[in-house]
């Protein structure tokens, strides 16, 4: 059944809201149908494991930069700029970010096992960042302490983090390149820049680079 995507809990928490209005900031889009395009963009290999398409068990399309990170950075910037839900500026920002976060450069097809193992450490690290009582710890440490330990041990986690850095670099460049053609409102341009800065700060706190 279709409808407006829901904002992740992490992002809603950052906004301090539990309202359907906040769902207008949701960035996730259905990407399963993009599998062929992603395989093509990745030259037929899983960027995390380097496995060929034929060897990938129960393949799933994964967001390299998880939607939880994307939406939490937007929510932080949105709150700091005192944005208004449904305004023209926020609509422009969401459309631009949603188009980029769900594009092939931020997608990878990997096995269900890898995909599910990757998500946990990212959510756990983000939760720590949101809790002022807890210090930030490296994302790799979160992976090593949980169900993703096997990914750290076999070297896959290092490739996952490298892909996250690559996706951030591509995202940052594409947003810079597209700001003028999109003719964003000044408030929208500021919010895009602020969101990128927040995402960079999160990844830095997680010591992804």
Buried (B, 14 or more C-beta within 10 A) or exposed (E): EEEEBEBBBBBBBBBEBEEEEBBBBBBBBEBEEBBEBBBEBBEEBBBBBEBEBEEBEEBBBBBBBBBBBBBBBBBBBBEEBEBEBEBEBBBBBBBBBBBBBBBBBBBBBBBEBBBBBBBBBBBBBBBBBEEEEEEBBBBBBBBBBBBBBBBBEEEBBEBBBBBBBBBBEBBBEBBEEBBEEBEBBEBBBBBBBBBBBBBBEBBEBBBBE
